[in-house]
Amino acid sequence: MDRTRKKSVKRYFDYSLLFVTIFIAGFGLIMIYSTSSYTAQMKFGNAQYYFKKQLMFMLLGFVAMYIAYRIDYHVWHKLAFPFFIFASLLVFALIPFGSEANGATRWIRFGSIGVQPADVCKPAVIMMVSSAVCSYGTKLKKFRYVMLICILTGGVEAALVFVISNNMSSAIIIFLIAFVQTFVAYPGYKIYVALTGLAAAGVGGIYAWLTNMIKSGNMTESFRLNRLLVWINPENYASDKGFQTVQALYAIGSGGLFGKGLGKSLQKLGYIPESQNDMIFSIICEELGLFGAIFVIIVFGVMLWRIAHVAQNAPDLFGTLLVSGVFAHIAIQVVLNIAVVTNFIPNTGVSLPFISYGGTSEIILLAEIGLVLNVSSKIRLES
């Protein structure tokens, strides 16, 4: 009689990631209503205008998340290239069909609904890098192949977004996503440390050059150079280019430790333009204070921790790279947004994931979480 007992295999599901996603999306919805009600009442005569639209986007996002969860993630290995081409064509569509705003052509609009192709490019690059790395196999031990993948995926897509839509922030995020994924794939790390050191030295040199240049106090003809000058000394341009930055810093400072209370922000009353978008973190600081801001950062930290846990335990390299790409996407945007709002880096127009107003971004991010949950469901637990 065979007394050997077969091991029972159970499937894993990351409920912690699901719950923290629902929480942060719901919190974002509350903050959008709190932040945008005054602006919506003035512009549309309806204080709930932005709230209702974001609620619709959030519900569509959860549908997309469920669909992404139900589809086996290995399907994206075959569909990565067609999706990458589709995202690229969507960027090209900005040339005849794009809608210009604030000097950049970022949206394709269908009535009151708009699609931002740069947001579609982010998951396309995540899938394309993952598929390419798995296709190259052992060649990835050579750094030139890793860089080739990074340039032909993230580099090419970032260049398209920058040249066609004049959207430098999204271009930077797209390239950094590919860079992080190839870092995960490449067995060595020293060359990445060297590249990071060179980049940091370059930033330091630019900062020193700008510090000397700022003494003249004159704006230039370059839009992006003006942004850098405003970043170095926003108070000098508080009535013009630095108005938004200075008002955001006022909001953060006036919030103190515990904030003025939910809905009691003064800076959202026309002082911070479109405060429900990129600068929403400053209103969180004003209404909920330092503790509220730290709480939001902790929640994002928990989300990223759970995503990293799935990446580490994914059943194959393709799953690991997909989840690493989602991790990079969310982490980069969170860091850049908070750094912009607090004026640690120049204003780049980066939204805060799940919290800032925006339909395309909300749907894409929730779909990416669904992809992570799908990978997590393939993790086997033996007992």
PATI-756294 format. One record per residue (C-alpha): residue in three letters; x, y, z. Coordinates in pm, whole numbers, plus 50000, padded with zeros to 5 digits. Layout:
<zaba "ALA",<X,Y,Z>>;
...
END
This chain:
<zaba "MET",<50000,50000,50000>>;
<zaba "ASP",<50141,50336,49895>>;
<zaba "ARG",<50147,50554,50200>>;
<zaba "THR",<50299,50854,50021>>;
<zaba "ARG",<50070,51150,50043>>;
<zaba "LYS",<50039,51382,49749>>;
<zaba "LYS",<50096,51747,49812>>;
<zaba "SER",<49788,51962,49766>>;
<zaba "VAL",<49844,52263,49548>>;
<zaba "LYS",<49652,52583,49614>>;
<zaba "ARG",<49636,52895,49405>>;
<zaba "TYR",<49743,53224,49559>>;
<zaba "PHE",<49548,53549,49534>>;
<zaba "ASP",<49675,53879,49675>>;
<zaba "TYR",<49371,54014,49857>>;
<zaba "SER",<49586,54277,50026>>;
<zaba "LEU",<49667,54433,49688>>;
<zaba "LEU",<49301,54423,49586>>;
<zaba "PHE",<49185,54591,49908>>;
<zaba "VAL",<49453,54862,49903>>;
<zaba "THR",<49367,54936,49536>>;
<zaba "ILE",<48997,54973,49617>>;
<zaba "PHE",<49084,55195,49912>>;
<zaba "ILE",<49316,55430,49726>>;
<zaba "ALA",<49078,55459,49428>>;
<zaba "GLY",<48793,55543,49666>>;
<zaba "PHE",<49010,55792,49852>>;
<zaba "GLY",<49102,55953,49521>>;
<zaba "LEU",<48735,55989,49435>>;
<zaba "ILE",<48669,56167,49767>>;
<zaba "MET",<48963,56402,49714>>;
<zaba "ILE",<48855,56482,49359>>;
<zaba "TYR",<48514,56589,49484>>;
<zaba "SER",<48667,56791,49766>>;
<zaba "THR",<48923,56952,49536>>;
<zaba "SER",<48714,57016,49225>>;
<zaba "SER",<48369,57111,49356>>;
<zaba "TYR",<48437,57487,49353>>;
<zaba "THR",<48594,57484,49005>>;
<zaba "ALA",<48317,57260,48868>>;
<zaba "GLN",<48048,57491,49009>>;
<zaba "MET",<48213,57795,48851>>;
<zaba "LYS",<48274,57634,48510>>;
<zaba "PHE",<47978,57400,48466>>;
<zaba "GLY",<47723,57503,48730>>;
<zaba "ASN",<47750,57155,48881>>;
<zaba "ALA",<47977,57093,49180>>;
<zaba "GLN",<47973,56716,49111>>;
<zaba "TYR",<48081,56740,48745>>;
<zaba "TYR",<48437,56607,48788>>;
<zaba "PHE",<48328,56367,49063>>;
<zaba "LYS",<48066,56199,48844>>;
<zaba "LYS",<48301,56167,48547>>;
<zaba "GLN",<48577,56020,48763>>;
<zaba "LEU",<48327,55779,48921>>;
<zaba "MET",<48235,55658,48573>>;
<zaba "PHE",<48603,55618,48483>>;
<zaba "MET",<48672,55432,48807>>;
<zaba "LEU",<48387,55187,48745>>;
<zaba "LEU",<48512,55128,48390>>;
<zaba "GLY",<48859,55080,48539>>;
<zaba "PHE",<48736,54809,48775>>;
<zaba "VAL",<48569,54636,48480>>;
<zaba "ALA",<48902,54655,48294>>;
<zaba "MET",<49078,54523,48606>>;
<zaba "TYR",<48844,54223,48622>>;
<zaba "ILE",<48892,54147,48251>>;
<zaba "ALA",<49271,54172,48288>>;
<zaba "TYR",<49250,53940,48589>>;
<zaba "ARG",<49047,53680,48400>>;
<zaba "ILE",<49274,53670,48091>>;
<zaba "ASP",<49580,53448,48132>>;
<zaba "TYR",<49876,53686,48128>>;
<zaba "HIS",<50071,53459,47888>>;
<zaba "VAL",<49837,53579,47612>>;
<zaba "TRP",<50015,53915,47622>>;
<zaba "HIS",<50340,53748,47514>>;
<zaba "LYS",<50188,53700,47167>>;
<zaba "LEU",<49988,54023,47166>>;
<zaba "ALA",<50269,54247,47293>>;
<zaba "PHE",<50397,54351,46950>>;
<zaba "PRO",<50052,54425,46796>>;
<zaba "PHE",<49960,54624,47108>>;
<zaba "PHE",<50290,54813,47087>>;
<zaba "ILE",<50219,54902,46721>>;
<zaba "PHE",<49863,55005,46811>>;
<zaba "ALA",<49990,55238,47086>>;
<zaba "SER",<50243,55389,46844>>;
<zaba "LEU",<49975,55448,46580>>;
<zaba "LEU",<49758,55610,46846>>;
<zaba "VAL",<50040,55857,46911>>;
<zaba "PHE",<50068,55927,46537>>;
<zaba "ALA",<49691,55990,46533>>;
<zaba "LEU",<49758,56300,46743>>;
<zaba "ILE",<49893,56471,46429>>;
<zaba "PRO",<49557,56494,46247>>;
<zaba "PHE",<49316,56442,46538>>;
<zaba "GLY",<49497,56577,46847>>;
<zaba "SER",<49356,56845,47072>>;
<zaba "GLU",<49605,57112,47183>>;
<zaba "ALA",<49611,57253,47536>>;
<zaba "ASN",<49881,57451,47718>>;
<zaba "GLY",<50123,57424,47428>>;
<zaba "ALA",<50103,57042,47400>>;
<zaba "THR",<49894,56808,47186>>;
<zaba "ARG",<49819,56520,47422>>;
<zaba "TRP",<49454,56426,47374>>;
<zaba "ILE",<49233,56271,47111>>;
<zaba "ARG",<48880,56380,47196>>;
<zaba "PHE",<48547,56216,47119>>;
<zaba "GLY",<48301,56475,47237>>;
<zaba "SER",<48348,56523,47610>>;
<zaba "ILE",<48560,56206,47638>>;
<zaba "GLY",<48933,56224,47574>>;
<zaba "VAL",<49202,55957,47531>>;
<zaba "GLN",<49566,56029,47608>>;
<zaba "PRO",<49781,55803,47386>>;
<zaba "ALA",<50083,55842,47616>>;
<zaba "ASP",<49893,55653,47887>>;
<zaba "VAL",<49826,55367,47647>>;
<zaba "CYS",<50197,55356,47558>>;
<zaba "LYS",<50294,55271,47917>>;
<zaba "PRO",<50132,54922,47935>>;
<zaba "ALA",<50233,54866,47571>>;
<zaba "VAL",<50599,54919,47662>>;
<zaba "ILE",<50562,54701,47974>>;
<zaba "MET",<50432,54412,47762>>;
<zaba "MET",<50676,54467,47475>>;
<zaba "VAL",<50984,54473,47699>>;
<zaba "SER",<50865,54161,47884>>;
<zaba "SER",<50803,53975,47557>>;
<zaba "ALA",<51133,54086,47401>>;
<zaba "VAL",<51338,53986,47704>>;
<zaba "CYS",<51181,53639,47711>>;
<zaba "SER",<51240,53601,47336>>;
<zaba "TYR",<51611,53693,47360>>;
<zaba "GLY",<51673,53427,47626>>;
<zaba "THR",<52039,53372,47720>>;
<zaba "LYS",<52152,53664,47498>>;
<zaba "LEU",<52041,53888,47786>>;
<zaba "LYS",<52368,53804,47962>>;
<zaba "LYS",<52528,54055,47724>>;
<zaba "PHE",<52453,54414,47816>>;
<zaba "ARG",<52430,54534,47455>>;
<zaba "TYR",<52122,54320,47398>>;
<zaba "VAL",<51960,54458,47712>>;
<zaba "MET",<52022,54815,47597>>;
<zaba "LEU",<51897,54727,47249>>;
<zaba "ILE",<51564,54616,47397>>;
<zaba "CYS",<51547,54924,47618>>;
<zaba "ILE",<51612,55161,47325>>;
<zaba "LEU",<51391,54987,47066>>;
<zaba "THR",<51095,54971,47304>>;
<zaba "GLY",<51104,55241,47572>>;
<zaba "GLY",<51337,55469,47377>>;
<zaba "VAL",<51142,55462,47052>>;
<zaba "GLU",<50803,55503,47220>>;
<zaba "ALA",<50932,55781,47444>>;
<zaba "ALA",<51074,55963,47141>>;
<zaba "LEU",<50741,55939,46958>>;
<zaba "VAL",<50550,56075,47256>>;
<zaba "PHE",<50797,56360,47307>>;
<zaba "VAL",<50823,56467,46941>>;
<zaba "ILE",<50456,56434,46845>>;
<zaba "SER",<50276,56534,47164>>;
<zaba "ASN",<50545,56754,47323>>;
<zaba "ASN",<50492,56554,47643>>;
<zaba "MET",<50832,56525,47809>>;
<zaba "SER",<50703,56393,48143>>;
<zaba "SER",<50528,56092,47986>>;
<zaba "ALA",<50829,56031,47762>>;
<zaba "ILE",<51056,56017,48068>>;
<zaba "ILE",<50820,55778,48249>>;
<zaba "ILE",<50794,55547,47946>>;
<zaba "PHE",<51172,55525,47908>>;
<zaba "LEU",<51226,55473,48283>>;
<zaba "ILE",<50973,55187,48285>>;
<zaba "ALA",<51174,55008,48015>>;
<zaba "PHE",<51498,55089,48199>>;
<zaba "VAL",<51371,54936,48525>>;
<zaba "GLN",<51242,54624,48349>>;
<zaba "THR",<51574,54563,48175>>;
<zaba "PHE",<51751,54620,48507>>;
<zaba "VAL",<51539,54340,48654>>;
<zaba "ALA",<51620,54115,48357>>;
<zaba "TYR",<51994,54176,48340>>;
<zaba "PRO",<52200,53952,48574>>;
<zaba "GLY",<52455,54225,48654>>;
<zaba "TYR",<52397,54553,48829>>;
<zaba "LYS",<52728,54743,48836>>;
<zaba "ILE",<52679,54906,48498>>;
<zaba "TYR",<52334,55029,48607>>;
<zaba "VAL",<52489,55181,48919>>;
<zaba "ALA",<52745,55355,48697>>;
<zaba "LEU",<52474,55487,48463>>;
<zaba "THR",<52270,55613,48758>>;
<zaba "GLY",<52581,55786,48896>>;
<zaba "LEU",<52645,55955,48561>>;
<zaba "ALA",<52283,56071,48545>>;
<zaba "ALA",<52306,56212,48899>>;
<zaba "ALA",<52630,56393,48811>>;
<zaba "GLY",<52461,56537,48502>>;
<zaba "VAL",<52168,56664,48708>>;
<zaba "GLY",<52410,56819,48957>>;
<zaba "GLY",<52594,56996,48676>>;
<zaba "ILE",<52269,57133,48532>>;
<zaba "TYR",<52164,57254,48877>>;
<zaba "ALA",<52496,57438,48925>>;
<zaba "TRP",<52465,57597,48580>>;
<zaba "LEU",<52109,57708,48650>>;
<zaba "THR",<52207,57850,48989>>;
<zaba "ASN",<52459,58076,48816>>;
<zaba "MET",<52214,58165,48541>>;
<zaba "ILE",<51936,58256,48784>>;
<zaba "LYS",<52136,58555,48905>>;
<zaba "SER",<52036,58743,48590>>;
<zaba "GLY",<51669,58696,48678>>;
<zaba "ASN",<51567,58696,48311>>;
<zaba "MET",<51332,58447,48149>>;
<zaba "THR",<51442,58292,47821>>;
<zaba "GLU",<51265,58196,47500>>;
<zaba "SER",<51283,57828,47593>>;
<zaba "PHE",<50968,57698,47764>>;
<zaba "ARG",<51153,57415,47939>>;
<zaba "LEU",<51446,57631,48046>>;
<zaba "ASN",<51196,57871,48201>>;
<zaba "ARG",<51054,57580,48400>>;
<zaba "LEU",<51399,57506,48534>>;
<zaba "LEU",<51452,57869,48631>>;
<zaba "VAL",<51117,57873,48810>>;
<zaba "TRP",<51214,57553,48991>>;
<zaba "ILE",<51536,57704,49125>>;
<zaba "ASN",<51366,58018,49259>>;
<zaba "PRO",<50985,58011,49226>>;
<zaba "GLU",<50938,58321,49444>>;
<zaba "ASN",<51098,58537,49174>>;
<zaba "TYR",<50822,58435,48932>>;
<zaba "ALA",<50533,58405,49177>>;
<zaba "SER",<50304,58627,48970>>;
<zaba "ASP",<50372,58449,48641>>;
<zaba "LYS",<50540,58116,48560>>;
<zaba "GLY",<50590,58020,48924>>;
<zaba "PHE",<50234,58098,49036>>;
<zaba "GLN",<50114,57737,49052>>;
<zaba "THR",<50426,57614,49230>>;
<zaba "VAL",<50417,57890,49492>>;
<zaba "GLN",<50046,57840,49559>>;
<zaba "ALA",<50100,57465,49598>>;
<zaba "LEU",<50376,57531,49852>>;
<zaba "TYR",<50141,57770,50036>>;
<zaba "ALA",<49882,57492,50051>>;
<zaba "ILE",<50133,57243,50188>>;
<zaba "GLY",<50265,57486,50448>>;
<zaba "SER",<49924,57602,50565>>;
<zaba "GLY",<49805,57247,50629>>;
<zaba "GLY",<50034,57201,50927>>;
<zaba "LEU",<50035,56867,51106>>;
<zaba "PHE",<49665,56780,51095>>;
<zaba "GLY",<49529,56998,50815>>;
<zaba "LYS",<49236,57237,50792>>;
<zaba "GLY",<48985,56958,50751>>;
<zaba "LEU",<48839,56778,50452>>;
<zaba "GLY",<48680,57024,50210>>;
<zaba "LYS",<48822,57333,50383>>;
<zaba "SER",<49110,57414,50149>>;
<zaba "LEU",<49148,57778,50046>>;
<zaba "GLN",<49405,57724,49771>>;
<zaba "LYS",<49159,57519,49564>>;
<zaba "LEU",<48934,57828,49533>>;
<zaba "GLY",<49098,57938,49210>>;
<zaba "TYR",<49452,57984,49344>>;
<zaba "ILE",<49580,57652,49211>>;
<zaba "PRO",<49452,57609,48853>>;
<zaba "GLU",<49297,57264,48785>>;
<zaba "SER",<49391,57154,49134>>;
<zaba "GLN",<49215,56819,49088>>;
<zaba "ASN",<49483,56717,48839>>;
<zaba "ASP",<49860,56715,48895>>;
<zaba "MET",<49858,56932,49210>>;
<zaba "ILE",<49599,56735,49407>>;
<zaba "PHE",<49865,56620,49657>>;
<zaba "SER",<49908,56982,49771>>;
<zaba "ILE",<49535,56997,49857>>;
<zaba "ILE",<49568,56667,50045>>;
<zaba "CYS",<49846,56829,50250>>;
<zaba "GLU",<49636,57140,50312>>;
<zaba "GLU",<49318,56958,50415>>;
<zaba "LEU",<49464,56653,50590>>;
<zaba "GLY",<49800,56791,50699>>;
<zaba "LEU",<50137,56624,50724>>;
<zaba "PHE",<49987,56312,50879>>;
<zaba "GLY",<49740,56278,50593>>;
<zaba "ALA",<50020,56315,50339>>;
<zaba "ILE",<50234,56055,50518>>;
<zaba "PHE",<49934,55821,50532>>;
<zaba "VAL",<49889,55848,50154>>;
<zaba "ILE",<50259,55773,50100>>;
<zaba "ILE",<50234,55471,50333>>;
<zaba "VAL",<49931,55338,50139>>;
<zaba "PHE",<50127,55365,49815>>;
<zaba "GLY",<50417,55193,49990>>;
<zaba "VAL",<50191,54902,50087>>;
<zaba "MET",<50062,54877,49730>>;
<zaba "LEU",<50414,54870,49587>>;
<zaba "TRP",<50524,54616,49848>>;
<zaba "ARG",<50244,54379,49746>>;
<zaba "ILE",<50325,54426,49376>>;
<zaba "ALA",<50693,54355,49447>>;
<zaba "HIS",<50591,54042,49640>>;
<zaba "VAL",<50401,53913,49336>>;
<zaba "ALA",<50696,53994,49107>>;
<zaba "GLN",<50936,53800,49330>>;
<zaba "ASN",<50710,53494,49340>>;
<zaba "ALA",<50578,53494,48985>>;
<zaba "PRO",<50589,53148,48824>>;
<zaba "ASP",<50802,53257,48526>>;
<zaba "LEU",<51023,53537,48393>>;
<zaba "PHE",<50747,53685,48175>>;
<zaba "GLY",<50521,53726,48480>>;
<zaba "THR",<50803,53877,48682>>;
<zaba "LEU",<50879,54135,48412>>;
<zaba "LEU",<50514,54228,48361>>;
<zaba "VAL",<50464,54291,48731>>;
<zaba "SER",<50800,54472,48757>>;
<zaba "GLY",<50680,54704,48480>>;
<zaba "VAL",<50360,54783,48667>>;
<zaba "PHE",<50565,54843,48982>>;
<zaba "ALA",<50791,55083,48792>>;
<zaba "HIS",<50498,55267,48634>>;
<zaba "ILE",<50323,55335,48965>>;
<zaba "ALA",<50639,55402,49168>>;
<zaba "ILE",<50787,55645,48914>>;
<zaba "GLN",<50466,55846,48885>>;
<zaba "VAL",<50414,55864,49262>>;
<zaba "VAL",<50772,55980,49323>>;
<zaba "LEU",<50770,56233,49038>>;
<zaba "ASN",<50430,56378,49130>>;
<zaba "ILE",<50515,56431,49497>>;
<zaba "ALA",<50858,56567,49402>>;
<zaba "VAL",<50696,56818,49163>>;
<zaba "VAL",<50433,56933,49413>>;
<zaba "THR",<50697,56985,49683>>;
<zaba "ASN",<50929,57153,49426>>;
<zaba "PHE",<51208,56898,49459>>;
<zaba "ILE",<51210,56874,49079>>;
<zaba "PRO",<51079,57107,48804>>;
<zaba "ASN",<50709,57103,48720>>;
<zaba "THR",<50661,56819,48471>>;
<zaba "GLY",<50286,56763,48468>>;
<zaba "VAL",<50278,56411,48618>>;
<zaba "SER",<49951,56286,48769>>;
<zaba "LEU",<49926,56106,49104>>;
<zaba "PRO",<49815,55746,49031>>;
<zaba "PHE",<49456,55656,49128>>;
<zaba "ILE",<49403,55999,49288>>;
<zaba "SER",<49446,56270,49023>>;
<zaba "TYR",<49155,56334,48788>>;
<zaba "GLY",<49191,56156,48455>>;
<zaba "GLY",<48996,55885,48276>>;
<zaba "THR",<49259,55717,48057>>;
<zaba "SER",<49510,55701,48342>>;
<zaba "GLU",<49255,55559,48589>>;
<zaba "ILE",<49140,55284,48353>>;
<zaba "ILE",<49494,55188,48247>>;
<zaba "LEU",<49626,55175,48604>>;
<zaba "LEU",<49337,54961,48730>>;
<zaba "ALA",<49379,54729,48432>>;
<zaba "GLU",<49748,54695,48522>>;
<zaba "ILE",<49651,54598,48877>>;
<zaba "GLY",<49423,54334,48724>>;
<zaba "LEU",<49725,54204,48533>>;
<zaba "VAL",<49925,54180,48857>>;
<zaba "LEU",<49637,53994,49023>>;
<zaba "ASN",<49629,53752,48731>>;
<zaba "VAL",<49999,53678,48776>>;
<zaba "SER",<49943,53637,49151>>;
<zaba "SER",<49667,53383,49086>>;
<zaba "LYS",<49917,53157,48905>>;
<zaba "ILE",<50146,53135,49208>>;
<zaba "ARG",<50125,52788,49358>>;
<zaba "LEU",<50118,52724,49730>>;
<zaba "GLU",<50213,52369,49825>>;
<zaba "SER",<50100,52223,50154>>;
END
